[in-house]
Structures are given as C-alpha cells and as structure tokens.
C-alpha cells in the first residue's frame, strides 16, 4: 500500500495535475467544444516529443528529465488534420446537448432523463425524432400517455441534429477552466470589439 502511494506521488505530483493542454486541429479550431478538447500535460508533452503536434503556447512551469527541460504546453496544434465526423452518434450526452440540457416539456435544468414522445408501449421507437430530454417530474407525469393525454407540450420538436449544429451548441457551455493562453483559439458567444 505504501509503495503504491509513493509511486503515484512520484508519477503525478499534485501541482502537475492542473495543467491541461487545449488541443486544436490543424486548422487551429478545437477538435470539440463540449466537451472541450483537452489533454493532460503528459499527453501533450509526449505528442510534442513524438513530433505529432506543434506547441503554440506554454505554461510557465517546466518538467524535467535527466537530460531535458521542457515548458508544459498549454495549447497544441495537431500536425495532421482530423476530419470532423459528419454523422452524429445517438447518445444520451448528444441528446442532452441537442436539447441544451433542459427539459423539453417545462424548461427545467438538472435531474434530466430522457423520454419517448410516442411511448414505446404505443409503438414509439428510440430515435432522434422521438426522444427528448425531460426532467424526472415531467417524465413521471407523462408516463405511457400521449402528449395530449398528459397535458404536456414540447418546447421544440425533436429532430436529428447535424454535427456542426452540435459543435455550435457546445459553444454555449464553456468549461469551468479557461487558461488565458486558450482564449485566442476559442470562440464562444462573446461580443466582438469594433
């Protein structure tokens, strides 16, 4: 047990955990906005060492080996362009992102689940066009009833989102941590200076 603690401590000192690197595609755009494409500092250093990325910004802190000292990268750019996916996977996360993390019946945020607009008990299928984010209260209220029977209505009709649409929706949810060196590469809905 003591040896495990010591090994973990040596491999990952507390201060080094907090230096993520923003990862940009070869066109200098983040691979994704939500979740924001970041790597742990170790991955960024490894990719730079293997000549897979260019370092465009660095933290003040350094890491050392017996023969090398390198400043920790804060922004890296892939040397090879990664083509963005055109097809959007039907996942719980992407569904919540499409619905902007709010209930499609009452608009509440938090405690979300998903609901079949046409209940499966009535032949409804699990698809982009039939599933929406719903809070627990509305989901219980609706149950296996139709919208009309439950007295609920949709804020917007469910539909399959495009990949670019989801990327743009992700911009509405900046992460808690934004290092100052990242700001020139991130484009959230900020007012532009004239």
VOPAGU-2260 file (C-alpha; in pm, 1 decimal, decimal comma):
REM VOPAGU-2260
SITE   aa  ch    i         X         Y         Z
SITE  UNK   A    0       0,0       0,0       0,0
SITE  UNK   A    1     275,1     246,3      95,9
SITE  UNK   A    2     468,1     163,8    -223,0
SITE  UNK   A    3     154,0     229,1    -432,8
SITE  UNK   A    4     110,3     571,3    -271,2
SITE  UNK   A    5     477,1     659,9    -324,2
SITE  UNK   A    6     466,2     550,4    -690,6
SITE  UNK   A    7     152,1     755,5    -752,9
SITE  UNK   A    8     304,2    1056,8    -579,2
SITE  UNK   A    9     625,2    1037,4    -782,8
SITE  UNK   A   10     440,4     987,2   -1112,4
SITE  UNK   A   11     189,7    1264,8   -1057,7
SITE  UNK   A   12     288,3    1539,4    -813,7
SITE  UNK   A   13     -12,9    1742,0    -700,6
SITE  UNK   A   14      85,6    2059,6    -884,2
SITE  UNK   A   15     130,6    1888,7   -1219,5
SITE  UNK   A   16    -227,6    1761,1   -1235,1
SITE  UNK   A   17    -364,6    2102,2   -1316,9
SITE  UNK   A   18    -203,3    2187,1   -1649,4
SITE  UNK   A   19    -431,2    2064,9   -1928,2
SITE  UNK   A   20    -341,0    2143,4   -2288,3
SITE  UNK   A   21    -600,8    2271,4   -2531,4
SITE  UNK   A   22    -588,1    2054,4   -2844,4
SITE  UNK   A   23    -650,5    2224,5   -3178,5
SITE  UNK   A   24    -696,7    2060,6   -3515,5
SITE  UNK   A   25    -454,4    2151,6   -3794,2
SITE  UNK   A   26    -692,6    2437,1   -3888,9
SITE  UNK   A   27    -644,7    2588,6   -3538,7
SITE  UNK   A   28   -1000,5    2507,5   -3429,3
SITE  UNK   A   29   -1067,5    2291,6   -3120,8
SITE  UNK   A   30   -1143,6    1928,6   -3200,1
SITE  UNK   A   31   -1459,0    1973,4   -2991,0
SITE  UNK   A   32   -1611,2    2249,4   -2781,2
SITE  UNK   A   33   -1824,3    2040,9   -2548,5
SITE  UNK   A   34   -1654,1    1863,7   -2402,2
SITE  UNK   A   35   -1361,5    2089,9   -2477,2
SITE  UNK   A   36   -1074,6    1901,8   -2641,2
SITE  UNK   A   37    -801,0    1897,7   -2377,9
SITE  UNK   A   38    -522,9    1654,6   -2293,0
SITE  UNK   A   39    -339,4    1602,8   -1965,8
SITE  UNK   A   40       0,4    1772,5   -1974,2
SITE  UNK   A   41     171,3    1432,2   -2004,0
SITE  UNK   A   42      -7,6    1354,1   -2331,9
SITE  UNK   A   43      77,2    1697,1   -2472,9
SITE  UNK   A   44     446,8    1656,5   -2387,6
SITE  UNK   A   45     451,0    1305,7   -2535,7
SITE  UNK   A   46     280,7    1421,4   -2858,9
SITE  UNK   A   47     528,4    1709,9   -2889,7
SITE  UNK   A   48     822,5    1475,7   -2829,0
SITE  UNK   A   49     689,7    1239,6   -3099,4
SITE  UNK   A   50     651,8    1540,5   -3335,7
SITE  UNK   A   51     274,5    1491,8   -3374,6
SITE  UNK   A   52     185,5    1843,7   -3259,2
SITE  UNK   A   53     323,2    2195,0   -3263,6
SITE  UNK   A   54     326,2    2382,1   -2934,5
SITE  UNK   A   55     176,7    2730,0   -2976,7
SITE  UNK   A   56     150,7    2835,9   -2609,9
SITE  UNK   A   57     307,8    2721,6   -2285,6
SITE  UNK   A   58     263,1    2747,7   -1911,2
SITE  UNK   A   59     541,6    2899,9   -1702,3
SITE  UNK   A   60     600,2    2564,9   -1526,0
SITE  UNK   A   61     852,8    2313,9   -1656,4
SITE  UNK   A   62     904,1    1939,3   -1635,5
SITE  UNK   A   63    1247,1    1783,9   -1626,3
SITE  UNK   A   64    1417,8    1463,3   -1717,4
SITE  UNK   A   65    1785,3    1396,9   -1652,9
SITE  UNK   A   66    1874,6    1544,2   -1992,5
SITE  UNK   A   67    1582,5    1772,0   -2089,9
SITE  UNK   A   68    1382,2    2063,2   -1954,5
SITE  UNK   A   69    1052,6    2148,2   -2129,4
SITE  UNK   A   70     788,4    2406,6   -2051,3
SITE  UNK   A   71     445,8    2248,5   -2014,9
SITE  UNK   A   72     235,5    2307,6   -2329,0
SITE  UNK   A   73     -95,2    2489,4   -2277,6
SITE  UNK   A   74    -205,1    2490,7   -2646,1
SITE  UNK   A   75    -103,0    2233,4   -2905,3
SITE  UNK   A   76    -194,8    2203,1   -3273,2
SITE  UNK   A   77    -214,9    1867,7   -3448,9
SITE  UNK   A   78      17,9    1840,8   -3748,0
SITE  UNK   A   79    -229,2    1620,2   -3936,2
SITE  UNK   A   80    -585,2    1739,2   -3992,0
SITE  UNK   A   81    -850,6    1522,4   -3826,0
SITE  UNK   A   82   -1164,1    1526,9   -4039,3
SITE  UNK   A   83   -1467,7    1605,5   -3820,9
SITE  UNK   A   84   -1734,5    1336,8   -3815,0
SITE  UNK   A   85   -2040,9    1415,1   -4021,7
SITE  UNK   A   86   -2260,5    1155,6   -3852,9
SITE  UNK   A   87   -2373,6    1238,2   -3500,6
SITE  UNK   A   88   -2389,0     939,8   -3267,9
SITE  UNK   A   89   -2721,9     890,8   -3090,7
SITE  UNK   A   90   -2600,7     907,7   -2729,4
SITE  UNK   A   91   -2752,5    1038,1   -2408,7
SITE  UNK   A   92   -2491,2    1315,4   -2394,7
SITE  UNK   A   93   -2557,2    1429,7   -2755,0
SITE  UNK   A   94   -2932,0    1418,9   -2691,6
SITE  UNK   A   95   -2893,4    1640,5   -2384,1
SITE  UNK   A   96   -2664,6    1873,9   -2578,6
SITE  UNK   A   97   -2918,2    1896,3   -2864,0
SITE  UNK   A   98   -3184,5    1990,5   -2607,1
SITE  UNK   A   99   -2942,7    2231,8   -2435,6
SITE  UNK   A  100   -2955,5    2039,6   -2107,1
SITE  UNK   A  101   -3313,2    2139,4   -2029,3
SITE  UNK   A  102   -3646,6    1959,3   -2008,3
SITE  UNK   A  103   -3831,9    1983,4   -2337,6
SITE  UNK   A  104   -4165,9    1999,7   -2154,5
SITE  UNK   A  105   -4113,3    2255,6   -1875,3
SITE  UNK   A  106   -3766,5    2400,9   -1943,2
SITE  UNK   A  107   -3615,9    2289,4   -1610,4
SITE  UNK   A  108   -3242,6    2223,7   -1594,3
SITE  UNK   A  109   -3081,1    1944,9   -1396,6
SITE  UNK   A  110   -3204,4    1600,0   -1291,0
SITE  UNK   A  111   -3258,2    1508,3   -1656,4
SITE  UNK   A  112   -3357,8    1178,1   -1803,7
SITE  UNK   A  113   -3494,7    1107,5   -2148,5
SITE  UNK   A  114   -3849,5    1046,3   -2262,2
SITE  UNK   A  115   -4008,5     886,0   -2567,8
SITE  UNK   A  116   -4259,0    1134,6   -2713,9
SITE  UNK   A  117   -4459,3     845,2   -2858,0
SITE  UNK   A  118   -4421,6     591,1   -2575,0
SITE  UNK   A  119   -4257,0     261,1   -2656,6
SITE  UNK   A  120   -4567,2      91,2   -2515,3
SITE  UNK   A  121   -4758,7     255,3   -2803,9
SITE  UNK   A  122   -4507,8     162,1   -3073,4
SITE  UNK   A  123   -4268,4     456,4   -3033,6
SITE  UNK   A  124   -3908,6     394,7   -3134,1
SITE  UNK   A  125   -3583,9     510,0   -2977,5
SITE  UNK   A  126   -3461,8     765,4   -3231,2
SITE  UNK   A  127   -3359,3    1129,7   -3260,7
SITE  UNK   A  128   -3709,5    1212,4   -3382,9
SITE  UNK   A  129   -3891,0    1050,8   -3086,4
SITE  UNK   A  130   -3670,7    1102,5   -2778,7
SITE  UNK   A  131   -3627,8    1424,5   -2580,2
SITE  UNK   A  132   -3459,7    1536,7   -2258,3
SITE  UNK   A  133   -3709,7    1551,2   -1972,6
SITE  UNK   A  134   -3692,6    1624,5   -1601,6
SITE  UNK   A  135   -3799,7    1345,8   -1368,6
SITE  UNK   A  136   -4125,6    1522,2   -1279,0
SITE  UNK   A  137   -4241,8    1563,8   -1637,6
SITE  UNK   A  138   -4126,1    1212,7   -1729,5
SITE  UNK   A  139   -4334,8    1066,0   -1444,1
SITE  UNK   A  140   -4631,9    1286,4   -1530,9
SITE  UNK   A  141   -4626,2    1177,4   -1893,7
SITE  UNK   A  142   -4560,0     809,3   -1831,4
SITE  UNK   A  143   -4700,9     597,1   -2115,8
SITE  UNK   A  144   -4953,7     860,4   -2222,1
SITE  UNK   A  145   -4957,9    1068,0   -2536,6
SITE  UNK   A  146   -4874,4    1437,2   -2516,6
SITE  UNK   A  147   -5242,6    1527,1   -2539,0
SITE  UNK   A  148   -5343,4    1283,4   -2265,3
SITE  UNK   A  149   -5070,4    1408,8   -2033,1
SITE  UNK   A  150   -5141,1    1776,4   -2095,5
SITE  UNK   A  151   -4777,1    1840,0   -2183,6
SITE  UNK   A  152   -4639,8    2008,0   -2494,1
SITE  UNK   A  153   -4294,9    2017,5   -2646,2
SITE  UNK   A  154   -4086,7    2333,7   -2647,3
SITE  UNK   A  155   -3947,2    2229,6   -2987,6
SITE  UNK   A  156   -3998,3    1917,5   -3198,7
SITE  UNK   A  157   -3725,9    1653,6   -3168,7
SITE  UNK   A  158   -3506,1    1603,0   -3474,2
SITE  UNK   A  159   -3168,8    1465,3   -3578,6
SITE  UNK   A  160   -2902,4    1736,1   -3526,5
SITE  UNK   A  161   -2616,2    1794,9   -3765,2
SITE  UNK   A  162   -2256,2    1764,8   -3648,4
SITE  UNK   A  163   -2187,7    2136,0   -3698,9
SITE  UNK   A  164   -2507,5    2223,6   -3511,1
SITE  UNK   A  165   -2392,8    2019,8   -3208,5
SITE  UNK   A  166   -2046,7    2179,9   -3223,0
SITE  UNK   A  167   -2209,3    2523,2   -3219,5
SITE  UNK   A  168   -2440,7    2425,5   -2933,4
SITE  UNK   A  169   -2133,9    2313,8   -2739,2
SITE  UNK   A  170   -2000,5    2668,4   -2758,4
SITE  UNK   A  171   -2283,5    2777,7   -2528,1
SITE  UNK   A  172   -2130,3    2578,0   -2243,6
SITE  UNK   A  173   -1775,4    2697,4   -2175,9
SITE  UNK   A  174   -1588,3    2483,1   -1923,4
SITE  UNK   A  175   -1506,3    2596,8   -1571,5
SITE  UNK   A  176   -1136,5    2628,2   -1651,5
SITE  UNK   A  177   -1018,2    2850,4   -1935,8
SITE  UNK   A  178    -649,5    2932,9   -1930,9
SITE  UNK   A  179    -564,2    3278,7   -2066,1
SITE  UNK   A  180    -348,9    3126,1   -2343,5
SITE  UNK   A  181    -656,9    2943,2   -2478,4
SITE  UNK   A  182    -878,2    3245,8   -2534,5
SITE  UNK   A  183    -742,0    3337,1   -2879,2
SITE  UNK   A  184    -842,8    2991,4   -3006,2
SITE  UNK   A  185   -1191,1    2964,9   -2853,7
SITE  UNK   A  186   -1490,1    3142,5   -2995,1
SITE  UNK   A  187   -1779,9    3144,4   -2754,3
SITE  UNK   A  188   -2070,9    3380,6   -2792,6
SITE  UNK   A  189   -1872,2    3684,9   -2691,3
SITE  UNK   A  190   -1940,5    4032,7   -2820,1
SITE  UNK   A  191   -1676,7    4138,4   -3069,5
SITE  UNK   A  192   -1487,6    4464,7   -3035,5
SITE  UNK   A  193   -1540,1    4703,1   -3328,1
